[in-house]
């Protein structure tokens, strides 16, 4: 009489996979930008710029004697 129809879980599996990928991307993005919140990058940049300024001034003063 009435045949039982098999359930197709393809769309459920695809939906779960999409949600899992979105969650992983969000979590990895948070972890990737964590070092920016600590201020370490700003400190490193300021130290680098200070060292560059020292080099510029030492190069200028070193060539005046010639």
N, C-alpha and C positions, 0 to 999 in steps of 0.2 A: 504494500500500500504506500504509505508515506516513507520515502527514503530519507535517512538521516544525512544531512549535509555536513561535510567536514568543515570546521572553522578554519579560516585563513588568517593566520597571525602575522602576515607579512607587514602590514601597515603598523601594527603595534611594535614590532621589532624595529622597523625603520624609525618610528617616533622615539623610542627609547634610545636608539643609537644617536639620533640628532640631539636629544636633550643631554646625553652624556658628553658629546663633543662640546656643546656650548658650555656646560659646567666646567669641563677641563680647561677650556680656553680662558674662562673667567678666572679660575684659580691660578693658572700659570701666569696670567697677566698681572695678578695681584703680587705674586711672588717675584716677578721680574722687576716691578717698580718699587719693591720694598726698600732697596738700597737708596732710592732717590729721597725717601722720606727721612732718612737718618741724618742727612746733611753732610755726609761724607764726600759727596760729589762736589758740593760747593767749597768745602775746605780744600780738596785736592786742586780745584780750579784756581783758587786764590793763591795757593802755594806755587802752582805752575806759573801763573802770571807774575808773581814776585820774582821767581827765578829768572824768567825771561827779561824782566826789567833790570835785574842785576847784570845779566849778560850784556844787555845793550849798553849800560853805563860803563861796564868794564871794557867793552870793545871801543867805546868812544874815548875813554881816558887812555887806553893803551896805545891808540894810534896817534895821539897828539904829540908824543915825544919824537916821532920820526921826522 
